[in-house]
Amino acid sequence: MKQKLYGLYAITDEKLMPVNNFNLMAETVLRAGVRIIQYRDKSTDKAKRLKQATELRRLCTEFGATFIINDDIELTLQSNADGIHIGKDDASIIETRQLLGDDKIIGVSCYNDATLAETAIKNGADYIAFGSFFGSSIKPDAPKATPDLIRFIKNKYHTPVCCIGGITTENCNELLKEQADMLAVISDIFSSPQQNVIQNKCSQFSAVFKRTG
């Protein structure tokens, strides 16, 4: 599973994906070729979170996709997700590894900090994430990252690099040219609930990856 950390990385959003349309929107991106999806829901509704995560687990199994949980070790275990994504205010990589085991993927947010990324890699992160690279409506106050961070890490390590923050089909080329492995996208995929719009957007991203791959 850890060898599949490449390509368009879809992240769910509770505001853009209402409960009554969540499953359909998630299935649409998977049918459109997305092979990595992260469940991100900051609400306190544990029953809803478990129900949606369980459904995503089923869908990812059906479509052969990698399923990641954002910042919730308990939910990762309950849903049997493939891994977890953690930030600087979450449990440490070492603690997370002890709780989840060696087989689970651990991704780590490193913002715009190369030192943080190197530490994460040395502590066993399976991938590291930089961002925000562009203006983000989801996290407007996120620290700004620059493409040279990707180049710095790729020149020293084999650890996959994920980019996040305001990424669109129009601005992602410079990140892929620096050998970014994954592009994490929320708004540019899920801004419309219409299936054909979501499918077209995923297809556009796939075309960009093929051109720069």
Backbone as JSON Lines, residues from 0, in Angstrom:
{"i":0,"aa":"M","n":[0.83,-1.21,0.0],"ca":[0.0,0.0,0.0],"c":[0.87,1.27,0.0]}
{"i":1,"aa":"K","n":[2.01,1.21,0.7],"ca":[2.86,2.39,0.79],"c":[3.5,2.75,-0.55]}
{"i":2,"aa":"Q","n":[3.48,1.82,-1.49],"ca":[4.04,2.08,-2.81],"c":[3.08,2.86,-3.7]}
{"i":3,"aa":"K","n":[1.86,3.1,-3.21],"ca":[0.84,3.76,-4.02],"c":[0.73,5.25,-3.73]}
{"i":4,"aa":"L","n":[1.73,5.82,-3.11],"ca":[1.66,7.23,-2.73],"c":[2.09,8.11,-3.89]}
{"i":5,"aa":"Y","n":[1.21,8.2,-4.87],"ca":[1.47,9.0,-6.06],"c":[0.14,9.4,-6.69]}
{"i":6,"aa":"G","n":[0.08,10.64,-7.16],"ca":[-1.08,11.07,-7.92],"c":[-1.96,12.07,-7.19]}
{"i":7,"aa":"L","n":[-3.17,12.19,-7.69],"ca":[-4.14,13.12,-7.12],"c":[-4.64,12.58,-5.78]}
{"i":8,"aa":"Y","n":[-4.58,13.41,-4.77],"ca":[-4.89,13.04,-3.39],"c":[-6.1,13.87,-2.96]}
{"i":9,"aa":"A","n":[-7.28,13.27,-3.02],"ca":[-8.51,13.99,-2.7],"c":[-8.73,14.02,-1.18]}
{"i":10,"aa":"I","n":[-9.14,15.18,-0.68],"ca":[-9.44,15.33,0.75],"c":[-10.88,15.77,0.91]}
{"i":11,"aa":"T","n":[-11.62,15.05,1.73],"ca":[-13.03,15.38,1.92],"c":[-13.18,16.64,2.78]}
{"i":12,"aa":"D","n":[-14.36,17.24,2.68],"ca":[-14.64,18.46,3.44],"c":[-16.11,18.46,3.84]}
{"i":13,"aa":"E","n":[-16.4,18.63,5.12],"ca":[-17.79,18.51,5.58],"c":[-18.69,19.64,5.09]}
{"i":14,"aa":"K","n":[-18.11,20.78,4.73],"ca":[-18.92,21.89,4.23],"c":[-19.24,21.73,2.74]}
{"i":15,"aa":"L","n":[-18.26,21.27,1.99],"ca":[-18.47,21.09,0.55],"c":[-19.19,19.79,0.22]}
{"i":16,"aa":"M","n":[-19.18,18.86,1.17],"ca":[-19.77,17.54,0.94],"c":[-20.85,17.28,1.99]}
{"i":17,"aa":"P","n":[-22.06,17.78,1.78],"ca":[-23.13,17.57,2.75],"c":[-23.43,16.1,2.96]}
{"i":18,"aa":"V","n":[-23.98,15.78,4.12],"ca":[-24.21,14.39,4.5],"c":[-25.01,13.63,3.46]}
{"i":19,"aa":"N","n":[-26.03,14.28,2.91],"ca":[-26.9,13.58,1.96],"c":[-26.26,13.35,0.59]}
{"i":20,"aa":"N","n":[-25.08,13.93,0.38],"ca":[-24.41,13.75,-0.92],"c":[-22.98,13.25,-0.76]}
{"i":21,"aa":"F","n":[-22.59,12.99,0.48],"ca":[-21.19,12.63,0.77],"c":[-20.75,11.38,0.02]}
{"i":22,"aa":"N","n":[-21.52,10.31,0.17],"ca":[-21.12,9.03,-0.44],"c":[-21.02,9.12,-1.95]}
{"i":23,"aa":"L","n":[-21.98,9.81,-2.56],"ca":[-21.98,9.92,-4.02],"c":[-20.78,10.72,-4.51]}
{"i":24,"aa":"M","n":[-20.46,11.81,-3.83],"ca":[-19.32,12.63,-4.24],"c":[-18.01,11.87,-4.07]}
{"i":25,"aa":"A","n":[-17.9,11.12,-2.97],"ca":[-16.69,10.33,-2.75],"c":[-16.56,9.23,-3.8]}
{"i":26,"aa":"E","n":[-17.65,8.56,-4.09],"ca":[-17.62,7.51,-5.1],"c":[-17.28,8.08,-6.48]}
{"i":27,"aa":"T","n":[-17.76,9.29,-6.75],"ca":[-17.51,9.91,-8.05],"c":[-16.02,10.12,-8.28]}
{"i":28,"aa":"V","n":[-15.3,10.62,-7.27],"ca":[-13.86,10.85,-7.47],"c":[-13.12,9.53,-7.63]}
{"i":29,"aa":"L","n":[-13.56,8.5,-6.94],"ca":[-12.91,7.2,-7.07],"c":[-13.18,6.59,-8.45]}
{"i":30,"aa":"R","n":[-14.39,6.74,-8.93],"ca":[-14.7,6.27,-10.28],"c":[-13.93,7.05,-11.33]}
{"i":31,"aa":"A","n":[-13.6,8.3,-11.0],"ca":[-12.86,9.15,-11.94],"c":[-11.35,8.89,-11.9]}
{"i":32,"aa":"G","n":[-10.91,7.97,-11.04],"ca":[-9.51,7.59,-11.05],"c":[-8.67,8.0,-9.87]}
{"i":33,"aa":"V","n":[-9.25,8.72,-8.9],"ca":[-8.49,9.09,-7.7],"c":[-8.13,7.82,-6.93]}
{"i":34,"aa":"R","n":[-6.86,7.7,-6.55],"ca":[-6.42,6.49,-5.87],"c":[-5.92,6.76,-4.45]}
{"i":35,"aa":"I","n":[-6.05,7.99,-3.99],"ca":[-5.75,8.32,-2.59],"c":[-6.83,9.28,-2.12]}
{"i":36,"aa":"I","n":[-7.47,8.96,-1.01],"ca":[-8.48,9.86,-0.46],"c":[-8.33,9.93,1.06]}
{"i":37,"aa":"Q","n":[-8.39,11.15,1.55],"ca":[-8.28,11.37,3.0],"c":[-9.63,11.83,3.55]}
{"i":38,"aa":"Y","n":[-10.04,11.2,4.64],"ca":[-11.26,11.63,5.32],"c":[-10.89,12.69,6.35]}
{"i":39,"aa":"R","n":[-11.36,13.92,6.09],"ca":[-11.09,15.04,7.0],"c":[-12.43,15.65,7.41]}
{"i":40,"aa":"D","n":[-12.74,15.53,8.69],"ca":[-13.98,16.07,9.23],"c":[-13.68,16.55,10.64]}
{"i":41,"aa":"K","n":[-13.79,17.85,10.86],"ca":[-13.43,18.44,12.15],"c":[-14.62,18.57,13.09]}
{"i":42,"aa":"S","n":[-15.76,17.97,12.73],"ca":[-16.92,18.04,13.6],"c":[-16.73,17.12,14.81]}
{"i":43,"aa":"T","n":[-17.62,17.25,15.78],"ca":[-17.55,16.42,16.98],"c":[-18.58,15.29,16.94]}
{"i":44,"aa":"D","n":[-19.21,15.1,15.8],"ca":[-20.23,14.06,15.64],"c":[-19.53,12.72,15.36]}
{"i":45,"aa":"K","n":[-19.25,11.97,16.41],"ca":[-18.49,10.73,16.27],"c":[-19.25,9.68,15.47]}
{"i":46,"aa":"A","n":[-20.57,9.64,15.66],"ca":[-21.36,8.64,14.93],"c":[-21.31,8.9,13.43]}
{"i":47,"aa":"K","n":[-21.45,10.17,13.05],"ca":[-21.37,10.52,11.63],"c":[-19.99,10.22,11.08]}
{"i":48,"aa":"R","n":[-18.97,10.58,11.82],"ca":[-17.59,10.38,11.37],"c":[-17.31,8.89,11.15]}
{"i":49,"aa":"L","n":[-17.74,8.06,12.08],"ca":[-17.51,6.62,11.94],"c":[-18.29,6.06,10.76]}
{"i":50,"aa":"K","n":[-19.53,6.51,10.59],"ca":[-20.35,6.02,9.48],"c":[-19.72,6.39,8.13]}
{"i":51,"aa":"Q","n":[-19.28,7.65,8.0],"ca":[-18.69,8.08,6.74],"c":[-17.35,7.41,6.49]}
{"i":52,"aa":"A","n":[-16.54,7.27,7.53],"ca":[-15.24,6.62,7.38],"c":[-15.41,5.16,6.99]}
{"i":53,"aa":"T","n":[-16.4,4.49,7.58],"ca":[-16.67,3.09,7.24],"c":[-17.09,2.95,5.79]}
{"i":54,"aa":"E","n":[-17.91,3.88,5.32],"ca":[-18.33,3.85,3.92],"c":[-17.16,4.13,2.98]}
{"i":55,"aa":"L","n":[-16.3,5.06,3.37],"ca":[-15.12,5.34,2.55],"c":[-14.19,4.13,2.5]}
{"i":56,"aa":"R","n":[-14.07,3.42,3.62],"ca":[-13.25,2.2,3.63],"c":[-13.79,1.21,2.61]}
{"i":57,"aa":"R","n":[-15.11,1.05,2.58],"ca":[-15.73,0.12,1.64],"c":[-15.47,0.55,0.21]}
{"i":58,"aa":"L","n":[-15.65,1.84,-0.06],"ca":[-15.46,2.36,-1.42],"c":[-14.0,2.23,-1.86]}
{"i":59,"aa":"C","n":[-13.08,2.55,-0.97],"ca":[-11.66,2.47,-1.33],"c":[-11.25,1.03,-1.6]}
{"i":60,"aa":"T","n":[-11.79,0.09,-0.86],"ca":[-11.52,-1.32,-1.11],"c":[-12.06,-1.72,-2.48]}
{"i":61,"aa":"E","n":[-13.26,-1.25,-2.79],"ca":[-13.89,-1.58,-4.07],"c":[-13.08,-1.04,-5.25]}
{"i":62,"aa":"F","n":[-12.53,0.17,-5.1],"ca":[-11.83,0.81,-6.22],"c":[-10.3,0.7,-6.12]}
{"i":63,"aa":"G","n":[-9.82,-0.01,-5.14],"ca":[-8.38,-0.2,-5.01],"c":[-7.64,1.07,-4.64]}
{"i":64,"aa":"A","n":[-8.26,1.91,-3.84],"ca":[-7.67,3.2,-3.47],"c":[-7.1,3.15,-2.05]}
{"i":65,"aa":"T","n":[-6.17,4.03,-1.78],"ca":[-5.57,4.18,-0.46],"c":[-6.42,5.12,0.38]}
{"i":66,"aa":"F","n":[-6.76,4.7,1.59],"ca":[-7.66,5.44,2.46],"c":[-6.92,5.96,3.69]}
{"i":67,"aa":"I","n":[-6.9,7.28,3.84],"ca":[-6.2,7.94,4.93],"c":[-7.2,8.69,5.82]}
{"i":68,"aa":"I","n":[-6.97,8.66,7.12],"ca":[-7.78,9.42,8.08],"c":[-6.98,10.63,8.57]}
{"i":69,"aa":"N","n":[-7.62,11.76,8.66],"ca":[-6.96,12.96,9.18],"c":[-7.02,12.99,10.71]}
{"i":70,"aa":"D","n":[-5.85,12.92,11.33],"ca":[-5.7,13.32,12.72],"c":[-6.65,12.61,13.7]}
{"i":71,"aa":"D","n":[-6.82,11.3,13.59],"ca":[-7.68,10.58,14.53],"c":[-7.24,9.11,14.56]}
{"i":72,"aa":"I","n":[-6.41,8.79,15.53],"ca":[-5.89,7.43,15.65],"c":[-7.01,6.43,15.9]}
{"i":73,"aa":"E","n":[-7.94,6.8,16.79],"ca":[-9.05,5.89,17.12],"c":[-9.88,5.57,15.88]}
{"i":74,"aa":"L","n":[-10.21,6.6,15.1],"ca":[-11.01,6.38,13.91],"c":[-10.23,5.59,12.85]}
{"i":75,"aa":"T","n":[-8.95,5.79,12.78],"ca":[-8.11,5.02,11.86],"c":[-8.21,3.53,12.16]}
{"i":76,"aa":"L","n":[-8.17,3.21,13.45],"ca":[-8.28,1.81,13.85],"c":[-9.7,1.28,13.67]}
{"i":77,"aa":"Q","n":[-10.7,2.07,14.05],"ca":[-12.09,1.63,13.94],"c":[-12.49,1.35,12.5]}
{"i":78,"aa":"S","n":[-12.02,2.18,11.59],"ca":[-12.41,2.04,10.18],"c":[-11.46,1.17,9.39]}
{"i":79,"aa":"N","n":[-10.38,0.73,10.02],"ca":[-9.34,-0.04,9.34],"c":[-8.8,0.71,8.13]}
{"i":80,"aa":"A","n":[-8.57,2.01,8.31],"ca":[-7.99,2.82,7.24],"c":[-6.56,2.37,6.96]}
{"i":81,"aa":"D","n":[-6.06,2.75,5.8],"ca":[-4.69,2.38,5.43],"c":[-3.65,3.22,6.15]}
{"i":82,"aa":"G","n":[-4.09,4.37,6.67],"ca":[-3.12,5.2,7.37],"c":[-3.75,6.46,7.93]}
{"i":83,"aa":"I","n":[-2.88,7.34,8.41],"ca":[-3.31,8.56,9.08],"c":[-2.43,9.72,8.63]}
{"i":84,"aa":"H","n":[-3.0,10.91,8.67],"ca":[-2.23,12.13,8.41],"c":[-2.25,12.97,9.67]}
{"i":85,"aa":"I","n":[-1.07,13.36,10.15],"ca":[-0.97,14.11,11.4],"c":[-0.24,15.43,11.19]}
{"i":86,"aa":"G","n":[-0.48,16.37,12.12],"ca":[0.17,17.68,12.09],"c":[1.01,17.89,13.32]}
{"i":87,"aa":"K","n":[1.54,19.09,13.46],"ca":[2.48,19.37,14.54],"c":[1.82,19.34,15.91]}
{"i":88,"aa":"D","n":[0.5,19.54,15.99],"ca":[-0.19,19.55,17.27],"c":[-0.81,18.21,17.62]}
{"i":89,"aa":"D","n":[-0.57,17.2,16.8],"ca":[-1.13,15.87,17.03],"c":[-0.11,14.98,17.73]}
{"i":90,"aa":"A","n":[-0.45,13.72,17.89],"ca":[0.48,12.77,18.49],"c":[1.76,12.68,17.67]}
{"i":91,"aa":"S","n":[2.87,12.34,18.33],"ca":[4.14,12.24,17.62],"c":[4.13,11.06,16.65]}
{"i":92,"aa":"I","n":[5.05,11.1,15.69],"ca":[5.15,10.0,14.73],"c":[5.46,8.69,15.45]}
{"i":93,"aa":"I","n":[6.37,8.75,16.4],"ca":[6.78,7.53,17.12],"c":[5.61,6.94,17.9]}
{"i":94,"aa":"E","n":[4.87,7.8,18.61],"ca":[3.7,7.34,19.36],"c":[2.63,6.79,18.41]}
{"i":95,"aa":"T","n":[2.41,7.49,17.3],"ca":[1.42,7.04,16.32],"c":[1.79,5.68,15.75]}
{"i":96,"aa":"R","n":[3.07,5.49,15.45],"ca":[3.55,4.22,14.92],"c":[3.34,3.09,15.93]}
{"i":97,"aa":"Q","n":[3.6,3.37,17.17],"ca":[3.42,2.35,18.21],"c":[1.96,1.92,18.31]}
{"i":98,"aa":"L","n":[1.04,2.87,18.14],"ca":[-0.38,2.58,18.28],"c":[-0.96,1.91,17.04]}
{"i":99,"aa":"L","n":[-0.44,2.28,15.86],"ca":[-1.02,1.77,14.6],"c":[-0.28,0.58,14.03]}
{"i":100,"aa":"G","n":[1.01,0.44,14.35],"ca":[1.78,-0.66,13.79],"c":[2.55,-0.26,12.54]}
{"i":101,"aa":"D","n":[3.39,-1.16,12.07],"ca":[4.29,-0.87,10.97],"c":[3.61,-0.81,9.61]}
{"i":102,"aa":"D","n":[2.45,-1.45,9.48],"ca":[1.81,-1.54,8.17],"c":[1.04,-0.29,7.77]}
{"i":103,"aa":"K","n":[0.69,0.54,8.73],"ca":[-0.11,1.73,8.43],"c":[0.76,2.87,7.88]}
{"i":104,"aa":"I","n":[0.18,3.62,6.97],"ca":[0.84,4.8,6.41],"c":[0.72,5.96,7.39]}
{"i":105,"aa":"I","n":[1.82,6.68,7.58],"ca":[1.79,7.9,8.39],"c":[2.29,9.06,7.53]}
{"i":106,"aa":"G","n":[1.4,10.0,7.28],"ca":[1.77,11.22,6.58],"c":[1.84,12.37,7.57]}
{"i":107,"aa":"V","n":[2.75,13.3,7.32],"ca":[2.99,14.37,8.29],"c":[3.0,15.73,7.61]}
{"i":108,"aa":"S","n":[2.22,16.67,8.14],"ca":[2.24,18.05,7.67],"c":[3.5,18.74,8.13]}
{"i":109,"aa":"C","n":[4.23,19.32,7.19],"ca":[5.47,20.02,7.51],"c":[5.41,21.49,7.11]}
{"i":110,"aa":"Y","n":[4.26,21.93,6.64],"ca":[3.98,23.35,6.39],"c":[4.99,23.95,5.41]}
{"i":111,"aa":"N","n":[5.85,24.84,5.88],"ca":[6.9,25.41,5.02],"c":[8.27,25.23,5.66]}
{"i":112,"aa":"D","n":[8.42,24.14,6.41],"ca":[9.6,23.94,7.25],"c":[10.39,22.7,6.81]}
{"i":113,"aa":"A","n":[11.52,22.91,6.17],"ca":[12.35,21.79,5.69],"c":[12.94,21.0,6.85]}
{"i":114,"aa":"T","n":[13.28,21.68,7.95],"ca":[13.83,20.99,9.12],"c":[12.8,20.06,9.72]}
{"i":115,"aa":"L","n":[11.56,20.51,9.79],"ca":[10.47,19.68,10.3],"c":[10.29,18.46,9.4]}
{"i":116,"aa":"A","n":[10.42,18.66,8.1],"ca":[10.28,17.56,7.15],"c":[11.4,16.53,7.35]}
{"i":117,"aa":"E","n":[12.62,16.99,7.5],"ca":[13.74,16.06,7.69],"c":[13.58,15.27,8.98]}
{"i":118,"aa":"T","n":[13.12,15.94,10.03],"ca":[12.89,15.24,11.3],"c":[11.8,14.2,11.15]}
{"i":119,"aa":"A","n":[10.73,14.55,10.44],"ca":[9.64,13.6,10.22],"c":[10.11,12.38,9.45]}
{"i":120,"aa":"I","n":[10.91,12.61,8.43],"ca":[11.44,11.5,7.62],"c":[12.32,10.59,8.48]}
{"i":121,"aa":"K","n":[13.18,11.19,9.3],"ca":[14.07,10.4,10.15],"c":[13.31,9.63,11.22]}
{"i":122,"aa":"N","n":[12.12,10.13,11.59],"ca":[11.3,9.46,12.59],"c":[10.34,8.44,11.98]}
{"i":123,"aa":"G","n":[10.42,8.27,10.66],"ca":[9.66,7.19,10.02],"c":[8.41,7.58,9.28]}
{"i":124,"aa":"A","n":[8.25,8.86,8.94],"ca":[7.08,9.26,8.15],"c":[7.11,8.57,6.78]}
{"i":125,"aa":"D","n":[5.96,8.13,6.32],"ca":[5.88,7.49,5.01],"c":[5.75,8.5,3.88]}
{"i":126,"aa":"Y","n":[5.22,9.68,4.2],"ca":[5.25,10.8,3.28],"c":[5.17,12.09,4.08]}
{"i":127,"aa":"I","n":[5.66,13.16,3.49],"ca":[5.56,14.46,4.15],"c":[4.78,15.41,3.23]}
{"i":128,"aa":"A","n":[4.12,16.38,3.85],"ca":[3.3,17.32,3.09],"c":[3.75,18.75,3.35]}
{"i":129,"aa":"F","n":[3.9,19.52,2.27],"ca":[4.2,20.95,2.36],"c":[2.99,21.76,1.9]}
{"i":130,"aa":"G","n":[2.84,22.92,2.45],"ca":[1.77,23.82,2.01],"c":[1.33,24.73,3.16]}
{"i":131,"aa":"S","n":[0.69,25.77,2.8],"ca":[-0.06,26.03,1.59],"c":[0.81,26.7,0.51]}
{"i":132,"aa":"F","n":[0.69,26.2,-0.73],"ca":[1.46,26.79,-1.81],"c":[0.76,27.98,-2.44]}
{"i":133,"aa":"F","n":[-0.57,27.96,-2.4],"ca":[-1.35,29.04,-3.0],"c":[-2.44,29.44,-2.0]}
{"i":134,"aa":"G","n":[-3.14,30.5,-2.29],"ca":[-4.2,30.94,-1.41],"c":[-5.26,29.86,-1.22]}
{"i":135,"aa":"S","n":[-5.58,29.55,0.01],"ca":[-6.51,28.47,0.31],"c":[-7.73,28.99,1.05]}
{"i":136,"aa":"S","n":[-8.91,28.67,0.54],"ca":[-10.14,29.05,1.21],"c":[-10.4,28.16,2.43]}
{"i":137,"aa":"I","n":[-9.83,26.97,2.45],"ca":[-10.02,26.05,3.57],"c":[-9.18,26.5,4.77]}
{"i":138,"aa":"K","n":[-7.91,26.85,4.5],"ca":[-7.02,27.35,5.56],"c":[-6.35,28.64,5.09]}
{"i":139,"aa":"P","n":[-7.09,29.75,5.15],"ca":[-6.55,31.01,4.61],"c":[-5.32,31.55,5.33]}
{"i":140,"aa":"D","n":[-5.13,31.13,6.58],"ca":[-4.0,31.64,7.37],"c":[-2.82,30.67,7.41]}
{"i":141,"aa":"A","n":[-2.87,29.64,6.6],"ca":[-1.78,28.65,6.59],"c":[-0.49,29.28,6.11]}
{"i":142,"aa":"P","n":[0.65,28.87,6.68],"ca":[1.95,29.4,6.23],"c":[2.18,29.07,4.76]}
{"i":143,"aa":"K","n":[2.84,29.98,4.06],"ca":[3.07,29.81,2.62],"c":[4.36,29.04,2.36]}
{"i":144,"aa":"A","n":[4.25,28.03,1.52],"ca":[5.4,27.22,1.13],"c":[5.81,27.57,-0.29]}
{"i":145,"aa":"T","n":[7.05,27.25,-0.64],"ca":[7.57,27.54,-1.97],"c":[8.08,26.24,-2.62]}
{"i":146,"aa":"P","n":[8.06,26.17,-3.95],"ca":[8.44,24.93,-4.65],"c":[9.87,24.45,-4.36]}
{"i":147,"aa":"D","n":[10.76,25.35,-3.95],"ca":[12.13,24.92,-3.67],"c":[12.2,23.92,-2.52]}
{"i":148,"aa":"L","n":[11.19,23.91,-1.65],"ca":[11.15,22.93,-0.56],"c":[11.03,21.51,-1.12]}
{"i":149,"aa":"I","n":[10.23,21.36,-2.16],"ca":[10.07,20.05,-2.8],"c":[11.43,19.59,-3.34]}
{"i":150,"aa":"R","n":[12.08,20.48,-4.06],"ca":[13.38,20.16,-4.67],"c":[14.4,19.76,-3.62]}
{"i":151,"aa":"F","n":[14.41,20.49,-2.5],"ca":[15.37,20.23,-1.42],"c":[15.19,18.81,-0.87]}
{"i":152,"aa":"I","n":[13.94,18.43,-0.59],"ca":[13.68,17.1,-0.03],"c":[13.93,16.0,-1.06]}
{"i":153,"aa":"K","n":[13.48,16.21,-2.29],"ca":[13.64,15.18,-3.31],"c":[15.1,14.93,-3.67]}
{"i":154,"aa":"N","n":[15.93,15.94,-3.49],"ca":[17.36,15.77,-3.76],"c":[18.09,14.99,-2.66]}
{"i":155,"aa":"K","n":[17.46,14.86,-1.5],"ca":[18.12,14.22,-0.36],"c":[17.48,12.9,0.07]}
{"i":156,"aa":"Y","n":[16.18,12.74,-0.21],"ca":[15.45,11.6,0.32],"c":[14.56,10.97,-0.76]}
{"i":157,"aa":"H","n":[14.14,9.75,-0.47],"ca":[13.22,9.06,-1.37],"c":[11.77,9.13,-0.87]}
{"i":158,"aa":"T","n":[11.57,9.78,0.25],"ca":[10.23,9.89,0.84],"c":[9.29,10.69,-0.06]}
{"i":159,"aa":"P","n":[8.11,10.16,-0.36],"ca":[7.16,10.9,-1.2],"c":[6.77,12.25,-0.59]}
{"i":160,"aa":"V","n":[6.59,13.23,-1.47],"ca":[6.21,14.58,-1.06],"c":[4.81,14.89,-1.58]}
{"i":161,"aa":"C","n":[3.97,15.36,-0.67],"ca":[2.61,15.78,-1.02],"c":[2.53,17.3,-0.91]}
{"i":162,"aa":"C","n":[1.86,17.93,-1.85],"ca":[1.67,19.38,-1.82],"c":[0.2,19.69,-1.58]}
{"i":163,"aa":"I","n":[-0.06,20.75,-0.83],"ca":[-1.44,21.1,-0.5],"c":[-1.59,22.62,-0.43]}
{"i":164,"aa":"G","n":[-2.82,23.08,-0.62],"ca":[-3.12,24.49,-0.41],"c":[-3.42,25.26,-1.67]}
{"i":165,"aa":"G","n":[-4.7,25.38,-2.0],"ca":[-5.11,26.18,-3.15],"c":[-4.69,25.65,-4.49]}
{"i":166,"aa":"I","n":[-4.42,24.35,-4.58],"ca":[-3.92,23.75,-5.82],"c":[-5.07,23.56,-6.81]}
{"i":167,"aa":"T","n":[-4.82,23.96,-8.04],"ca":[-5.78,23.8,-9.12],"c":[-5.07,23.21,-10.34]}
{"i":168,"aa":"T","n":[-5.85,22.88,-11.36],"ca":[-5.25,22.37,-12.59],"c":[-4.45,23.46,-13.3]}
{"i":169,"aa":"E","n":[-4.71,24.72,-12.97],"ca":[-4.01,25.83,-13.62],"c":[-2.66,26.14,-12.98]}
{"i":170,"aa":"N","n":[-2.49,25.83,-11.69],"ca":[-1.25,26.24,-11.01],"c":[-0.38,25.08,-10.54]}
{"i":171,"aa":"C","n":[-0.77,23.84,-10.84],"ca":[-0.05,22.71,-10.26],"c":[1.2,22.3,-11.03]}
{"i":172,"aa":"N","n":[1.37,22.79,-12.24],"ca":[2.5,22.34,-13.06],"c":[3.85,22.6,-12.41]}
{"i":173,"aa":"E","n":[4.0,23.76,-11.78],"ca":[5.3,24.08,-11.19],"c":[5.64,23.15,-10.03]}
{"i":174,"aa":"L","n":[4.62,22.63,-9.36],"ca":[4.86,21.69,-8.26],"c":[5.28,20.33,-8.81]}
{"i":175,"aa":"L","n":[4.63,19.9,-9.86],"ca":[4.98,18.62,-10.48],"c":[6.35,18.68,-11.15]}
{"i":176,"aa":"K","n":[6.71,19.83,-11.68],"ca":[8.04,19.98,-12.29],"c":[9.15,19.81,-11.25]}
{"i":177,"aa":"E","n":[8.84,20.1,-9.99],"ca":[9.81,19.91,-8.91],"c":[9.73,18.5,-8.33]}
{"i":178,"aa":"Q","n":[8.96,17.64,-9.0],"ca":[8.83,16.21,-8.67],"c":[7.97,15.94,-7.45]}
{"i":179,"aa":"A","n":[6.96,16.77,-7.21],"ca":[5.97,16.45,-6.19],"c":[5.3,15.12,-6.55]}
{"i":180,"aa":"D","n":[5.13,14.26,-5.57],"ca":[4.54,12.94,-5.82],"c":[3.01,12.98,-5.78]}
{"i":181,"aa":"M","n":[2.47,13.81,-4.9],"ca":[1.03,13.88,-4.71],"c":[0.57,15.33,-4.65]}
{"i":182,"aa":"L","n":[-0.61,15.58,-5.19],"ca":[-1.25,16.88,-5.07],"c":[-2.54,16.69,-4.28]}
{"i":183,"aa":"A","n":[-2.58,17.28,-3.08],"ca":[-3.76,17.17,-2.23],"c":[-4.72,18.3,-2.58]}
{"i":184,"aa":"V","n":[-5.94,17.94,-2.94],"ca":[-6.9,18.93,-3.44],"c":[-8.25,18.75,-2.74]}
{"i":185,"aa":"I","n":[-8.83,19.87,-2.36],"ca":[-10.17,19.85,-1.76],"c":[-11.12,20.65,-2.64]}
{"i":186,"aa":"S","n":[-10.98,21.97,-2.59],"ca":[-11.96,22.86,-3.24],"c":[-12.05,22.67,-4.74]}
{"i":187,"aa":"D","n":[-10.92,22.5,-5.41],"ca":[-10.95,22.43,-6.87],"c":[-11.64,21.16,-7.36]}
{"i":188,"aa":"I","n":[-11.77,20.17,-6.48],"ca":[-12.49,18.94,-6.84],"c":[-13.95,19.0,-6.39]}
{"i":189,"aa":"F","n":[-14.15,19.41,-5.13],"ca":[-15.46,19.28,-4.52],"c":[-16.27,20.58,-4.47]}
{"i":190,"aa":"S","n":[-15.85,21.61,-5.18],"ca":[-16.58,22.88,-5.14],"c":[-17.97,22.77,-5.76]}
{"i":191,"aa":"S","n":[-18.16,21.78,-6.62],"ca":[-19.47,21.53,-7.21],"c":[-19.92,20.12,-6.85]}
{"i":192,"aa":"P","n":[-21.2,19.93,-6.5],"ca":[-21.69,18.59,-6.19],"c":[-22.05,17.77,-7.42]}
{"i":193,"aa":"Q","n":[-21.98,18.4,-8.58],"ca":[-22.4,17.71,-9.81],"c":[-21.36,16.68,-10.23]}
{"i":194,"aa":"Q","n":[-21.83,15.47,-10.51],"ca":[-20.92,14.38,-10.83],"c":[-20.05,14.67,-12.05]}
{"i":195,"aa":"N","n":[-20.65,15.23,-13.1],"ca":[-19.87,15.46,-14.32],"c":[-18.78,16.5,-14.1]}
{"i":196,"aa":"V","n":[-19.05,17.48,-13.24],"ca":[-18.03,18.51,-12.95],"c":[-16.87,17.89,-12.18]}
{"i":197,"aa":"I","n":[-17.2,17.07,-11.19],"ca":[-16.16,16.4,-10.39],"c":[-15.33,15.47,-11.28]}
{"i":198,"aa":"Q","n":[-15.98,14.71,-12.12],"ca":[-15.28,13.78,-13.01],"c":[-14.35,14.52,-13.96]}
{"i":199,"aa":"N","n":[-14.84,15.62,-14.53],"ca":[-14.02,16.4,-15.47],"c":[-12.79,16.97,-14.78]}
{"i":200,"aa":"K","n":[-12.98,17.46,-13.55],"ca":[-11.84,18.04,-12.83],"c":[-10.79,16.97,-12.53]}
{"i":201,"aa":"C","n":[-11.23,15.8,-12.09],"ca":[-10.28,14.72,-11.81],"c":[-9.55,14.3,-13.09]}
{"i":202,"aa":"S","n":[-10.26,14.27,-14.19],"ca":[-9.64,13.92,-15.48],"c":[-8.59,14.93,-15.89]}
{"i":203,"aa":"Q","n":[-8.86,16.2,-15.62],"ca":[-7.9,17.27,-15.94],"c":[-6.63,17.11,-15.12]}
{"i":204,"aa":"F","n":[-6.79,16.79,-13.85],"ca":[-5.6,16.56,-13.01],"c":[-4.82,15.35,-13.52]}
{"i":205,"aa":"S","n":[-5.52,14.29,-13.88],"ca":[-4.84,13.1,-14.4],"c":[-4.03,13.41,-15.64]}
{"i":206,"aa":"A","n":[-4.57,14.25,-16.5],"ca":[-3.88,14.66,-17.72],"c":[-2.61,15.43,-17.4]}
{"i":207,"aa":"V","n":[-2.67,16.27,-16.37],"ca":[-1.49,17.05,-15.96],"c":[-0.41,16.11,-15.46]}
{"i":208,"aa":"F","n":[-0.78,15.12,-14.65],"ca":[0.2,14.15,-14.14],"c":[0.85,13.39,-15.29]}
{"i":209,"aa":"K","n":[0.07,13.01,-16.29],"ca":[0.62,12.27,-17.43],"c":[1.61,13.12,-18.23]}
{"i":210,"aa":"R","n":[1.31,14.41,-18.35],"ca":[2.2,15.29,-19.12],"c":[3.53,15.51,-18.43]}
{"i":211,"aa":"T","n":[3.51,15.54,-17.11],"ca":[4.74,15.86,-16.37],"c":[5.41,14.62,-15.79]}
{"i":212,"aa":"G","n":[4.72,13.46,-15.89],"ca":[5.26,12.24,-15.3],"c":[6.4,11.64,-16.1]}
